[in-house]
Amino acid sequence: MPRAKVAITIDAEMLERLDTLVGEAVFPNRSAAIQAAVREKLERLDRDRLARECAKLDAAFEKNLAEEGMGEELAEWPEY
């Protein structure tokens, strides 16, 4: 995937902690650390959004919808 350079402003304490992690070889460099942090945050936002959308679903309705028409089809399925 193509990469782009960006400039960020970060408070001194956070930068010091970041540099400590780089110094301890938790990350190879600042860029990799920040990229990992942004990726994790975006993934968390996606999971949270999915969880919120799933919470809106009516479980009984979804179950009935999934099972709708399955009675006849189940008899036609081979036994295992």
N, CA, C and O atoms as a Tinker XYZ file with bonds, in Angstrom:
   320  protein
     1  N      0.849000   -1.173000    0.000000    73     2
     2  CA     0.000000    0.000000    0.000000    64     1     3
     3  C      0.896000    1.238000    0.000000    63     2     4     5
     4  O      1.883000    1.289000    0.735000    81     3
     5  N      0.562000    2.225000   -0.811000    73     3     6
     6  CA     1.366000    3.443000   -0.848000    64     5     7
     7  C      1.322000    4.160000    0.500000    63     6     8     9
     8  O      0.337000    4.087000    1.234000    81     7
     9  N      2.387000    4.834000    0.793000    73     7    10
    10  CA     2.462000    5.575000    2.054000    64     9    11
    11  C      2.566000    7.060000    1.765000    63    10    12    13
    12  O      3.008000    7.469000    0.692000    81    11
    13  N      2.151000    7.860000    2.738000    73    11    14
    14  CA     2.235000    9.310000    2.618000    64    13    15
    15  C      2.847000    9.853000    3.904000    63    14    16    17
    16  O      2.587000    9.343000    4.994000    81    15
    17  N      3.644000   10.872000    3.764000    73    15    18
    18  CA     4.218000   11.516000    4.937000    64    17    19
    19  C      3.226000   12.518000    5.485000    63    18    20    21
    20  O      2.554000   13.226000    4.735000    81    19
    21  N      3.143000   12.568000    6.797000    73    19    22
    22  CA     2.298000   13.551000    7.471000    64    21    23
    23  C      3.102000   14.146000    8.624000    63    22    24    25
    24  O      4.020000   13.516000    9.150000    81    23
    25  N      2.751000   15.330000    8.994000    73    23    26
    26  CA     3.368000   15.968000   10.159000    64    25    27
    27  C      2.329000   15.994000   11.265000    63    26    28    29
    28  O      1.165000   16.306000   11.017000    81    27
    29  N      2.737000   15.670000   12.479000    73    27    30
    30  CA     1.814000   15.709000   13.612000    64    29    31
    31  C      2.436000   16.537000   14.730000    63    30    32    33
    32  O      3.651000   16.723000   14.793000    81    31
    33  N      1.589000   17.014000   15.584000    73    31    34
    34  CA     2.032000   17.694000   16.798000    64    33    35
    35  C      1.650000   16.794000   17.950000    63    34    36    37
    36  O      0.513000   16.328000   18.033000    81    35
    37  N      2.594000   16.548000   18.839000    73    35    38
    38  CA     2.386000   15.624000   19.945000    64    37    39
    39  C      2.997000   16.238000   21.198000    63    38    40    41
    40  O      4.057000   16.860000   21.136000    81    39
    41  N      2.336000   16.064000   22.325000    73    39    42
    42  CA     2.877000   16.695000   23.532000    64    41    43
    43  C      4.180000   16.010000   23.954000    63    42    44    45
    44  O      4.411000   14.840000   23.649000    81    43
    45  N      5.007000   16.752000   24.649000    73    43    46
    46  CA     6.362000   16.307000   24.985000    64    45    47
    47  C      6.374000   15.028000   25.810000    63    46    48    49
    48  O      7.216000   14.157000   25.589000    81    47
    49  N      5.453000   14.906000   26.753000    73    47    50
    50  CA     5.412000   13.706000   27.596000    64    49    51
    51  C      5.082000   12.460000   26.767000    63    50    52    53
    52  O      5.684000   11.403000   26.954000    81    51
    53  N      4.134000   12.596000   25.862000    73    51    54
    54  CA     3.765000   11.468000   25.012000    64    53    55
    55  C      4.929000   11.087000   24.099000    63    54    56    57
    56  O      5.195000    9.904000   23.886000    81    55
    57  N      5.616000   12.083000   23.566000    73    55    58
    58  CA     6.759000   11.823000   22.705000    64    57    59
    59  C      7.876000   11.115000   23.474000    63    58    60    61
    60  O      8.543000   10.231000   22.937000    81    59
    61  N      8.072000   11.505000   24.718000    73    59    62
    62  CA     9.086000   10.854000   25.552000    64    61    63
    63  C      8.742000    9.384000   25.777000    63    62    64    65
    64  O      9.613000    8.518000   25.702000    81    63
    65  N      7.490000    9.114000   26.047000    73    63    66
    66  CA     7.057000    7.723000   26.233000    64    65    67
    67  C      7.220000    6.937000   24.941000    63    66    68    69
    68  O      7.642000    5.780000   24.958000    81    67
    69  N      6.886000    7.566000   23.825000    73    67    70
    70  CA     7.046000    6.936000   22.517000    64    69    71
    71  C      8.514000    6.601000   22.256000    63    70    72    73
    72  O      8.841000    5.500000   21.815000    81    71
    73  N      9.381000    7.555000   22.531000    73    71    74
    74  CA    10.810000    7.330000   22.328000    64    73    75
    75  C     11.346000    6.233000   23.245000    63    74    76    77
    76  O     12.267000    5.509000   22.867000    81    75
    77  N     10.787000    6.104000   24.429000    73    75    78
    78  CA    11.186000    5.022000   25.334000    64    77    79
    79  C     10.839000    3.669000   24.717000    63    78    80    81
    80  O     11.640000    2.736000   24.764000    81    79
    81  N      9.659000    3.569000   24.147000    73    79    82
    82  CA     9.245000    2.321000   23.499000    64    81    83
    83  C     10.136000    1.992000   22.311000    63    82    84    85
    84  O     10.485000    0.832000   22.090000    81    83
    85  N     10.501000    3.010000   21.552000    73    83    86
    86  CA    11.409000    2.802000   20.425000    64    85    87
    87  C     12.779000    2.379000   20.953000    63    86    88    89
    88  O     13.408000    1.478000   20.398000    81    87
    89  N     13.239000    3.023000   22.017000    73    87    90
    90  CA    14.529000    2.684000   22.615000    64    89    91
    91  C     14.567000    1.266000   23.162000    63    90    92    93
    92  O     15.620000    0.628000   23.162000    81    91
    93  N     13.431000    0.770000   23.627000    73    91    94
    94  CA    13.332000   -0.600000   24.158000    64    93    95
    95  C     13.031000   -1.599000   23.047000    63    94    96    97
    96  O     12.793000   -2.776000   23.319000    81    95
    97  N     13.039000   -1.145000   21.813000    73    95    98
    98  CA    12.796000   -1.976000   20.620000    64    97    99
    99  C     11.399000   -2.587000   20.594000    63    98   100   101
   100  O     11.185000   -3.631000   19.978000    81    99
   101  N     10.446000   -1.932000   21.269000    73    99   102
   102  CA     9.050000   -2.352000   21.148000    64   101   103
   103  C      8.574000   -2.023000   19.732000    63   102   104   105
   104  O      7.794000   -2.766000   19.136000    81   103
   105  N      9.059000   -0.892000   19.207000    73   103   106
   106  CA     8.806000   -0.472000   17.835000    64   105   107
   107  C     10.141000   -0.119000   17.201000    63   106   108   109
   108  O     11.055000    0.325000   17.896000    81   107
   109  N     10.270000   -0.308000   15.891000    73   107   110
   110  CA    11.547000    0.005000   15.257000    64   109   111
   111  C     11.818000    1.510000   15.157000    63   110   112   113
   112  O     12.971000    1.940000   15.121000    81   111
   113  N     10.734000    2.309000   15.113000    73   111   114
   114  CA    10.897000    3.758000   15.009000    64   113   115
   115  C      9.584000    4.446000   15.380000    63   114   116   117
   116  O      8.561000    3.795000   15.590000    81   115
   117  N      9.637000    5.764000   15.456000    73   115   118
   118  CA     8.438000    6.531000   15.813000    64   117   119
   119  C      7.308000    6.304000   14.818000    63   118   120   121
   120  O      6.152000    6.130000   15.202000    81   119
   121  N      7.652000    6.307000   13.551000    73   119   122
   122  CA     6.645000    6.158000   12.507000    64   121   123
   123  C      5.869000    4.853000   12.669000    63   122   124   125
   124  O      4.642000    4.840000   12.580000    81   123
   125  N      6.583000    3.767000   12.904000    73   123   126
   126  CA     5.923000    2.462000   13.066000    64   125   127
   127  C      5.029000    2.458000   14.300000    63   126   128   129
   128  O      3.945000    1.874000   14.281000    81   127
   129  N      5.474000    3.102000   15.363000    73   127   130
   130  CA     4.683000    3.159000   16.599000    64   129   131
   131  C      3.392000    3.939000   16.380000    63   130   132   133
   132  O      2.317000    3.505000   16.797000    81   131
   133  N      3.503000    5.080000   15.729000    73   131   134
   134  CA     2.320000    5.907000   15.488000    64   133   135
   135  C      1.376000    5.217000   14.511000    63   134   136   137
   136  O      0.158000    5.271000   14.677000    81   135
   137  N      1.933000    4.573000   13.500000    73   135   138
   138  CA     1.101000    3.847000   12.543000    64   137   139
   139  C      0.338000    2.717000   13.243000    63   138   140   141
   140  O     -0.846000    2.514000   12.975000    81   139
   141  N      1.003000    1.987000   14.130000    73   139   142
   142  CA     0.334000    0.911000   14.871000    64   141   143
   143  C     -0.783000    1.470000   15.749000    63   142   144   145
   144  O     -1.860000    0.882000   15.841000    81   143
   145  N     -0.523000    2.601000   16.390000    73   143   146
   146  CA    -1.534000    3.208000   17.257000    64   145   147
   147  C     -2.758000    3.646000   16.464000    63   146   148   149
   148  O     -3.890000    3.428000   16.896000    81   147
   149  N     -2.537000    4.259000   15.312000    73   147   150
   150  CA    -3.654000    4.708000   14.479000    64   149   151
   151  C     -4.435000    3.507000   13.956000    63   150   152   153
   152  O     -5.666000    3.525000   13.949000    81   151
   153  N     -3.728000    2.457000   13.515000    73   151   154
   154  CA    -4.390000    1.249000   13.016000    64   153   155
   155  C     -5.268000    0.636000   14.109000    63   154   156   157
   156  O     -6.422000    0.288000   13.857000    81   155
   157  N     -4.723000    0.503000   15.319000    73   155   158
   158  CA    -5.491000   -0.080000   16.425000    64   157   159
   159  C     -6.722000    0.757000   16.742000    63   158   160   161
   160  O     -7.797000    0.214000   16.995000    81   159
   161  N     -6.570000    2.074000   16.729000    73   159   162
   162  CA    -7.713000    2.945000   17.020000    64   161   163
   163  C     -8.786000    2.805000   15.954000    63   162   164   165
   164  O     -9.970000    2.720000   16.281000    81   163
   165  N     -8.395000    2.779000   14.687000    73   163   166
   166  CA    -9.375000    2.623000   13.606000    64   165   167
   167  C    -10.090000    1.282000   13.696000    63   166   168   169
   168  O    -11.300000    1.214000   13.480000    81   167
   169  N     -9.364000    0.220000   14.009000    73   167   170
   170  CA    -9.984000   -1.101000   14.167000    64   169   171
   171  C    -10.963000   -1.100000   15.333000    63   170   172   173
   172  O    -12.041000   -1.689000   15.239000    81   171
   173  N    -10.597000   -0.446000   16.426000    73   171   174
   174  CA   -11.488000   -0.371000   17.590000    64   173   175
   175  C    -12.751000    0.402000   17.247000    63   174   176   177
   176  O    -13.847000    0.008000   17.646000    81   175
   177  N    -12.608000    1.492000   16.515000    73   175   178
   178  CA   -13.786000    2.253000   16.098000    64   177   179
   179  C    -14.702000    1.415000   15.215000    63   178   180   181
   180  O    -15.924000    1.478000   15.348000    81   179
   181  N    -14.115000    0.630000   14.313000    73   179   182
   182  CA   -14.928000   -0.247000   13.465000    64   181   183
   183  C    -15.665000   -1.291000   14.294000    63   182   184   185
   184  O    -16.849000   -1.540000   14.066000    81   183
   185  N    -14.969000   -1.909000   15.264000    73   183   186
   186  CA   -15.626000   -2.910000   16.118000    64   185   187
   187  C    -16.736000   -2.277000   16.947000    63   186   188   189
   188  O    -17.809000   -2.860000   17.098000    81   187
   189  N    -16.483000   -1.097000   17.479000    73   187   190
   190  CA   -17.500000   -0.418000   18.280000    64   189   191
   191  C    -18.724000   -0.082000   17.442000    63   190   192   193
   192  O    -19.857000   -0.225000   17.902000    81   191
   193  N    -18.494000    0.364000   16.215000    73   191   194
   194  CA   -19.605000    0.689000   15.323000    64   193   195
   195  C    -20.408000   -0.560000   15.009000    63   194   196   197
   196  O    -21.638000   -0.523000   15.006000    81   195
   197  N    -19.721000   -1.671000   14.744000    73   195   198
   198  CA   -20.413000   -2.928000   14.471000    64   197   199
   199  C    -21.216000   -3.371000   15.693000    63   198   200   201
   200  O    -22.354000   -3.821000   15.560000    81   199
   201  N    -20.632000   -3.246000   16.870000    73   199   202
   202  CA   -21.335000   -3.631000   18.102000    64   201   203
   203  C    -22.575000   -2.766000   18.310000    63   202   204   205
   204  O    -23.627000   -3.271000   18.705000    81   203
   205  N    -22.457000   -1.476000   18.049000    73   203   206
   206  CA   -23.628000   -0.585000   18.193000    64   205   207
   207  C    -24.730000   -0.974000   17.212000    63   206   208   209
   208  O    -25.907000   -0.993000   17.571000    81   207
   209  N    -24.346000   -1.283000   15.969000    73   207   210
   210  CA   -25.344000   -1.678000   14.980000    64   209   211
   211  C    -25.989000   -3.014000   15.351000    63   210   212   213
   212  O    -27.198000   -3.188000   15.194000    81   211
   213  N    -25.187000   -3.946000   15.838000    73   211   214
   214  CA   -25.734000   -5.253000   16.249000    64   213   215
   215  C    -26.681000   -5.116000   17.432000    63   214   216   217
   216  O    -27.663000   -5.850000   17.536000    81   215
   217  N    -26.384000   -4.175000   18.322000    73   215   218
   218  CA   -27.241000   -3.963000   19.496000    64   217   219
   219  C    -28.629000   -3.471000   19.083000    63   218   220   221
   220  O    -29.595000   -3.639000   19.828000    81   219
   221  N    -28.729000   -2.871000   17.911000    73   219   222
   222  CA   -30.018000   -2.373000   17.430000    64   221   223
   223  C    -30.910000   -3.492000   16.900000    63   222   224   225
   224  O    -32.115000   -3.300000   16.736000    81   223
   225  N    -30.326000   -4.656000   16.632000    73   223   226
   226  CA   -31.089000   -5.751000   16.051000    64   225   227
   227  C    -32.013000   -6.386000   17.076000    63   226   228   229
   228  O    -31.695000   -6.435000   18.265000    81   227
   229  N    -33.146000   -6.868000   16.616000    73   227   230
   230  CA   -34.093000   -7.614000   17.437000    64   229   231
   231  C    -33.740000   -9.091000   17.273000    63   230   232   233
   232  O    -33.953000   -9.668000   16.206000    81   231
   233  N    -33.203000   -9.699000   18.325000    73   231   234
   234  CA   -32.704000  -11.081000   18.249000    64   233   235
   235  C    -33.799000  -12.061000   17.810000    63   234   236   237
   236  O    -33.546000  -12.942000   16.988000    81   235
   237  N    -34.999000  -11.914000   18.348000    73   235   238
   238  CA   -36.089000  -12.836000   17.998000    64   237   239
   239  C    -36.455000  -12.689000   16.518000    63   238   240   241
   240  O    -36.660000  -13.685000   15.825000    81   239
   241  N    -36.534000  -11.466000   16.046000    73   239   242
   242  CA   -36.855000  -11.230000   14.638000    64   241   243
   243  C    -35.780000  -11.807000   13.732000    63   242   244   245
   244  O    -36.086000  -12.441000   12.722000    81   243
   245  N    -34.508000  -11.583000   14.095000    73   243   246
   246  CA   -33.405000  -12.089000   13.281000    64   245   247
   247  C    -33.401000  -13.616000   13.246000    63   246   248   249
   248  O    -33.132000  -14.213000   12.203000    81   247
   249  N    -33.697000  -14.248000   14.378000    73   247   250
   250  CA   -33.747000  -15.708000   14.424000    64   249   251
   251  C    -34.869000  -16.228000   13.537000    63   250   252   253
   252  O    -34.671000  -17.166000   12.764000    81   251
   253  N    -36.043000  -15.622000   13.647000    73   251   254
   254  CA   -37.174000  -16.034000   12.813000    64   253   255
   255  C    -36.872000  -15.839000   11.338000    63   254   256   257
   256  O    -37.220000  -16.678000   10.507000    81   255
   257  N    -36.227000  -14.734000   11.021000    73   255   258
   258  CA   -35.868000  -14.460000    9.644000    64   257   259
   259  C    -34.886000  -15.505000    9.118000    63   258   260   261
   260  O    -35.016000  -15.971000    7.986000    81   259
   261  N    -33.908000  -15.869000    9.940000    73   259   262
   262  CA   -32.909000  -16.857000    9.528000    64   261   263
   263  C    -33.527000  -18.242000    9.360000    63   262   264   265
   264  O    -33.107000  -19.017000    8.500000    81   263
   265  N    -34.509000  -18.543000   10.172000    73   263   266
   266  CA   -35.121000  -19.870000   10.132000    64   265   267
   267  C    -36.296000  -19.947000    9.169000    63   266   268   269
   268  O    -36.831000  -21.029000    8.929000    81   267
   269  N    -36.700000  -18.819000    8.621000    73   267   270
   270  CA   -37.843000  -18.785000    7.726000    64   269   271
   271  C    -37.609000  -19.691000    6.519000    63   270   272   273
   272  O    -36.607000  -19.563000    5.817000    81   271
   273  N    -38.531000  -20.591000    6.295000    73   271   274
   274  CA   -38.427000  -21.479000    5.150000    64   273   275
   275  C    -37.483000  -22.649000    5.347000    63   274   276   277
   276  O    -37.342000  -23.472000    4.442000    81   275
   277  N    -36.839000  -22.754000    6.482000    73   275   278
   278  CA   -35.867000  -23.826000    6.707000    64   277   279
   279  C    -36.550000  -25.176000    6.949000    63   278   280   281
   280  O    -35.931000  -26.219000    6.736000    81   279
   281  N    -37.798000  -25.176000    7.385000    73   279   282
   282  CA   -38.490000  -26.425000    7.698000    64   281   283
   283  C    -38.522000  -27.382000    6.525000    63   282   284   285
   284  O    -38.170000  -28.552000    6.672000    81   283
   285  N    -38.930000  -26.913000    5.383000    73   283   286
   286  CA   -39.007000  -27.761000    4.199000    64   285   287
   287  C    -37.614000  -28.138000    3.700000    63   286   288   289
   288  O    -37.381000  -29.283000    3.312000    81   287
   289  N    -36.711000  -27.203000    3.710000    73   287   290
   290  CA   -35.365000  -27.462000    3.205000    64   289   291
   291  C    -34.602000  -28.444000    4.082000    63   290   292   293
   292  O    -33.817000  -29.243000    3.571000    81   291
   293  N    -34.818000  -28.399000    5.375000    73   291   294
   294  CA   -34.090000  -29.288000    6.275000    64   293   295
   295  C    -34.358000  -30.750000    5.958000    63   294   296   297
   296  O    -33.465000  -31.588000    6.080000    81   295
   297  N    -35.580000  -31.059000    5.553000    73   295   298
   298  CA   -35.917000  -32.444000    5.229000    64   297   299
   299  C    -35.148000  -32.919000    3.999000    63   298   300   301
   300  O    -34.908000  -34.117000    3.847000    81   299
   301  N    -34.773000  -32.020000    3.146000    73   299   302
   302  CA   -34.047000  -32.368000    1.915000    64   301   303
   303  C    -32.545000  -32.472000    2.112000    63   302   304   305
   304  O    -31.855000  -32.984000    1.231000    81   303
   305  N    -32.021000  -32.012000    3.218000    73   303   306
   306  CA   -30.574000  -32.034000    3.439000    64   305   307
   307  C    -30.116000  -33.453000    3.763000    63   306   308   309
   308  O    -30.832000  -34.181000    4.451000    81   307
   309  N    -28.942000  -33.862000    3.284000    73   307   310
   310  CA   -28.458000  -35.209000    3.607000    64   309   311
   311  C    -28.040000  -35.291000    5.072000    63   310   312   313
   312  O    -27.620000  -34.302000    5.672000    81   311
   313  N    -28.164000  -36.493000    5.635000    73   311   314
   314  CA   -27.725000  -36.690000    7.016000    64   313   315
   315  C    -26.225000  -36.928000    7.056000    63   314   316   317
   316  O    -25.656000  -37.515000    6.135000    81   315
   317  N    -25.606000  -36.484000    8.096000    73   315   318
   318  CA   -24.163000  -36.680000    8.251000    64   317   319
   319  C    -23.892000  -37.563000    9.429000    63   318   320
   320  O    -22.734000  -37.851000    9.731000    81   319
